[in-house]
Amino acid sequence: MPAHISIMNAKLPVYPVFWIVLTCFLQLPVKAQFLMDMLDTSNAAEKGLWAVYKKDDHLQISGYFQPQFQVAQQKGVEHYSGGDDFSRHSDNRFLLRRARLRTDYAHFNASGQPQAQVVMQIDGTERGVTIRDLWARLYENEWELFSFTGGMFARPFGYEVNLSSSDRETPERGRMSQILMKTERDLGVMAAFEPRKKDHPLRYMKIAIGIFNGQGLTGPQEYDSYKDIIGRISLNPYPLSPAVKISAGLSVLQGGLAQNSRYRYSGAATINGHRDFIVDSSENNIGKKAPRKYYGADAQLLVKHSWGKTQLRGEYWMGKQTGSAQHSETPGLLLDEPYYVRDFNGAFFYLIQDIINEKHQLIVKYDWYDPNTEFKGDEIGMQDTHTHWGDIKFETVGFGYNHYFNNHIKLMIWYDWVTNEPTGLEGYTEDVKDNIFTCRVQFRF
């Protein structure tokens, strides 16, 4: 049976809604002004399905969906290449990775300056229907410098987290992004400094700072009084020459979550001839704040040439993350089990090269995520070290090809080659066979 959206007491089938949308797209190819998004939508100009413009109010509907086919190296693979883990009886599958429908409303004053924007975006697939964005933004127009946003929206941390899934050249974000910033969004408020006047001396600079619940969409609701404070300062694409642009950013997250157990494992020391977690079992730990502290730096370079463009991107994160024994993901609910506080680091590197023209694109991506820099290889899984699956380092080399038929249709062919460090843990004494091939078509309207 198809999934349904519940509106009051009525239930609307999701699939017919998207067939209606697709039909409209085929019959009404409308070019429309794009309304600015929290996510990077620099390539999304004039891609709205349907738009209504009045003197002061603009309304636009847009979206995209991504049917894909995947083949895994073996049955039952656990992975971060899109969608849930494979069934233990399957090594290939069709799935609808994303199917987004988005509504933008913007209000402008008599001088044409934006005053307010409201966005709602839902995602409907065979796995159900969820809200992805629901936020409102107010603009200050005396100096045209500030904006204020509230609701559910992307955290202002890093570059990859804020790059829209419809614009991204790879099927998924890196493993570290997916674990530490699961679903990218959180509930909170944010203030941003970003000059809108074209002649402002700081027009290439953006500073954003926000306060968020902290667990994002990993759980159904806020479960403690601690909040995440996230800040980012960035240089928007700056032209070094007509053919070369650079951009960069620095990000920081300071947060944490309440501890339900007296046991906290963190750091490492040599005990009885081997390295082990340091355990703190004080009763005073109950209710205290377990830390989440992230620091990130990123840079991007774009070079245009006669047969397309070349892009280089690099991003590095490090910090402390509180999770469970088995996983470094931020818990969706407060745990009664011990917390593990780990020092982590990781990075993402992209090479994106147009071939012949901008319709043909080759991509190579390398990322790593080391959830616990205190333990390496065979130390993980040794008796009495209290190490687990959540301490294993993974590296991924991805490579693929994109073909842009037009502004609305993109074909993506991709292969993820995943390696984990050999450990003493059962099932991870050597590299797990978890490579994934993905073939995806994206329809955008």
Secondary structure, 3 states (H helix, E strand, C coil): CCCEEEECCEEEEHHHHHHHHHHHHHHCCCCCCCCCCCCECCCCCCCCCEEEECCCEEEEEEEEEEEEEEEECCCCCCCCCCCCCCCCCCCEEEEEEEEEEEEEEEEECCCCCEEEEEEEEEEEECCEEEEEEEEEEEECCCCCCEEEEEEEEECCCCCHHHECCCCCCCCCCCHHHHHHCCCCEEEEEEEEECCCCCCCCCCCEEEEEEEECCCCCCCCCCCCCCCEEEEEEEEEEEEEECCEEEEEEEEEEEEEEECCCCCEEEEEEEECCEEEEEEECCHHHCCCEEEEEEEEEEEEEEEEECCEEEEEEEEEEEEEEEECCCCCCCCCCCCCCCEEEEEEEEEEEEEEEECCCCCEEEEEEEEEEECCCCCCHHHCCCCCCCCCHHHCCEEEEEEEEEEECCCCEEEEEEEEEEEECCCCCCCCCCCCCCCEEEEEEEEEC
